[in-house]
Amino acid sequence: MAARKKGKAEQKGKDFPRGFIWGAAASAYQIEGAYNEDGKGESVWDLYCNQLKIAANGETGNVAIDHYHRYKDDVKIMKELGLKAYRFSIAWTRILPAGVGAKNQKGIDFYHRLISELLAAGIEPIPTLYHWDFPRALSDSGGWSNRASIDWFAEYAGVCFKAFGDRVKTWITLNEPWVDSYAASYWLGKPSAESLARSTVAAHHQMLAQARAIEVYRKSGGKGKIGVTLSLSPAHPATASAADKEATLRFDGFFNRWFLDPALKGEYPEDMVKLYREKLKAPEIKTGDLDLLKNNLADFLGVNYYSRNVIRASSEAPVLGLAQVENRDPTWAYNGEVYPQGLYDLLVRLDHDYGHPEIIITENGAGFEGEDRLEAGRVHDRKRQDYLARHIEAVSQALAKGVKIRGYLVWSVFDNFEWIFGFGRRFGIVYVDFKSQGRIWKDSAY
């Protein structure tokens, strides 16, 4: 291992309060592999990749970076990196192969071993219960569109709390419900009022399910904190026109407030409820739904931030009447324009609008075209170093404003399987040779 050098972010450590948690994140399908080993059931992503072939070049997460078998070595790397927290996700179908019913002890044992390894290394385990790998068996019964999904998720969450709750003190219910409910059917596909209505129903059920999981955790005597992770982005109008400003407000309601408000206030934003009722007749908010939300607010908010959104009005878009303006300037990363100011603006806005919630930056990072080349045993990812340094500075400035930020977790600790993009997009601070499974620190890791 090469001698460590202090990077810009490390030198700024003095700007952060004692006890501030520095860590990194990953998710089960993207790193674990072992997709059909030790009793694991099939998830929708096993279906998407193996049968529907939706990922680039027909690639799959069947092996991914083989973390299931290499977790001890991976935790050793995390310890050498100096991580104090590791956010990972639990594969629902490793615990309950059919999504409900019979437990899989071998799957439970794997996460026991991983948690033990992390704690022995002085790294706090922060598990996410759901990071998009929904059980195939339950998907065939309607998935999140089926109101029964609230009970399915609560059952699964309860099994996890009972199995790991004595050693896990920070829990995350869902990862990015906007992406899971809307992106595939609306933003990335051919939107229609029908697809938007289905997605809005699924999103409502997800928010109820995460509230029910919080209820289960508290009733079980959980002594830690439990929250939700949302993909959030400040939205700016493309022009000063009234139409663009109104479209931007709708986008904020669609992307940010539709999830923030139920998680932190126990209600939905009135402007979006009115719009959806008029245009979609969805979702159906039943008696007791808002009580469930209000009585089970998140203890903290996980923030995944990558870039801002620039919005213009568009008559071609159904219901919402908006379109995203892409800024492919020289700073452009895989997740959009590099815009650190947006992270500062977002954190200050959350603090002001939502009553000073406790916040963990649960994902922040970047990948760049042609950036991650292995040359003479090193990866000189200068753009990523600059991205991280500038965004960590934005966090420092928000802390100075009094925002209650508990920690910062970089996405991602390792290069991994990047969903529909397969292995073609790298986000890790540790380079992975996907053929040999070798791990090499990138310059950003130092």
LINZIUR-V574044 format. One record per backbone hydrogen bond with DSSP energy under -1.0 kcal/mol. NH is the residue of the N-H (numbers start at 1). CO is the residue of the C=O. If there is no record, write none. Layout:
[[NH & CO] [NH & CO]]
//
This chain:
[[11 & 7] [12 & 8] [13 & 10] [15 & 12] [16 & 13] [20 & 17] [21 & 406] [23 & 408] [24 & 85] [25 & 410] [26 & 87] [31 & 27] [32 & 28] [35 & 62] [37 & 34] [40 & 37] [41 & 93] [44 & 134] [47 & 43] [48 & 44] [49 & 45] [50 & 46] [51 & 47] [52 & 47] [54 & 48] [56 & 420] [58 & 55] [59 & 56] [66 & 63] [67 & 31] [68 & 32] [70 & 66] [71 & 67] [74 & 70] [75 & 71] [76 & 72] [77 & 73] [78 & 74] [79 & 75] [80 & 76] [81 & 77] [83 & 78] [84 & 22] [86 & 124] [87 & 24] [88 & 126] [90 & 128] [94 & 91] [95 & 91] [96 & 92] [99 & 96] [104 & 95] [108 & 104] [109 & 105] [110 & 106] [111 & 107] [112 & 108] [113 & 109] [114 & 110] [115 & 111] [116 & 112] [117 & 113] [118 & 114] [119 & 115] [120 & 116] [121 & 117] [122 & 119] [123 & 118] [124 & 84] [126 & 86] [128 & 88] [129 & 172] [130 & 173] [134 & 132] [136 & 42] [139 & 135] [140 & 136] [142 & 139] [143 & 138] [145 & 142] [146 & 143] [149 & 146] [150 & 147] [152 & 148] [153 & 149] [154 & 150] [155 & 151] [156 & 152] [157 & 153] [158 & 154] [159 & 155] [160 & 156] [161 & 157] [162 & 158] [163 & 159] [164 & 160] [165 & 161] [167 & 164] [168 & 164] [171 & 225] [172 & 127] [173 & 227] [175 & 130] [176 & 229] [180 & 176] [181 & 177] [182 & 178] [183 & 178] [186 & 182] [188 & 183] [196 & 192] [197 & 193] [198 & 194] [199 & 195] [200 & 196] [201 & 197] [202 & 198] [203 & 199] [204 & 200] [205 & 201] [206 & 202] [207 & 203] [208 & 204] [209 & 205] [210 & 206] [211 & 207] [212 & 208] [213 & 209] [214 & 210] [215 & 211] [216 & 212] [217 & 213] [218 & 214] [219 & 215] [220 & 216] [221 & 218] [222 & 217] [225 & 169] [227 & 171] [228 & 300] [229 & 174] [230 & 302] [232 & 304] [236 & 309] [238 & 311] [245 & 241] [246 & 242] [247 & 243] [248 & 244] [249 & 245] [250 & 246] [251 & 247] [252 & 248] [253 & 249] [254 & 250] [255 & 251] [256 & 252] [257 & 252] [258 & 253] [259 & 256] [260 & 256] [261 & 257] [263 & 259] [264 & 260] [265 & 261] [266 & 261] [267 & 261] [273 & 269] [274 & 270] [275 & 271] [276 & 272] [277 & 273] [278 & 274] [279 & 275] [280 & 276] [281 & 276] [289 & 286] [292 & 288] [293 & 289] [294 & 290] [295 & 291] [296 & 293] [298 & 263] [299 & 226] [301 & 358] [302 & 228] [303 & 360] [304 & 230] [305 & 363] [309 & 234] [311 & 236] [312 & 323] [314 & 321] [320 & 318] [323 & 312] [325 & 310] [329 & 327] [332 & 329] [333 & 336] [334 & 367] [336 & 333] [342 & 339] [343 & 340] [344 & 340] [345 & 341] [346 & 342] [347 & 343] [348 & 344] [349 & 345] [350 & 346] [351 & 347] [352 & 348] [353 & 349] [354 & 350] [356 & 351] [359 & 404] [360 & 301] [361 & 407] [362 & 303] [362 & 360] [363 & 303] [371 & 368] [373 & 371] [375 & 378] [378 & 375] [381 & 379] [382 & 380] [385 & 381] [386 & 382] [387 & 383] [388 & 384] [389 & 385] [390 & 386] [391 & 387] [392 & 388] [393 & 389] [394 & 390] [395 & 391] [396 & 392] [397 & 393] [398 & 394] [399 & 395] [400 & 396] [402 & 399] [403 & 398] [405 & 403] [406 & 359] [408 & 21] [409 & 361] [410 & 23] [411 & 364] [413 & 25] [415 & 430] [417 & 30] [418 & 422] [419 & 417] [421 & 418] [422 & 419] [424 & 421] [429 & 412] [431 & 440] [433 & 438] [437 & 433] [440 & 431] [442 & 429] [443 & 379] [445 & 442] [446 & 443]]
//
